[in-house]
Structure formats: structure tokens, C-alpha cells
């Protein structure tokens, strides 16, 4: 099962994304996406066309989770420091 922090991290990295982009980054995503949409953390935007395009975007409630996600990332990075894996997945620059 994909954890909510991983989903929020992907939104913080990407800003907005399609379901196919998210599912490629995070297999087993469908249930978590539905839960986060119901909880008001992300919102769904459908663009008409053929085929229709659906994008998901963090709400202000979802963006408010950035300090929590960053803190979790920093804690994990500190523990993995000896492995040399220190890239910041929240860095959107």
C-alpha cells in the first residue's frame, strides 16, 4: 500500500500531475488517491477532450503538509547519511 506521505511528496515535487504519472512513480496508488481526495488533501480537475485529461493538485490543506513531509524526509536523510543518498525529493528547483 502506498503511504500518504509518498503521495504528498510527489505533489510537492510536481505541483500537479496526471494519474498515469503518479501511478508510474508510485505503484498501487488508486486507493490512496481516493482517500486523499476524500480528505481534501488533493483535488481532481478534469479537462474535456479526447481523451479527457485528469490532473490532481494539492489543496491548501495538502500544501500545509509540506513541513511535515520535509521533517520526515530530513529525519530519513539523517539516518541514511552513511549511504550517501542525500538528494532532496521535495526540491522542485
Secondary structure as UniProt FT lines:
FT   HELIX           4..14
FT   STRAND          16..18
FT   HELIX           19..25
FT   HELIX           30..38
FT   TURN            39..40
FT   STRAND          42..47
FT   STRAND          53..58
FT   HELIX           60..63
FT   TURN            64..65
FT   HELIX           66..80
FT   HELIX           81..83
FT   TURN            89..90
//
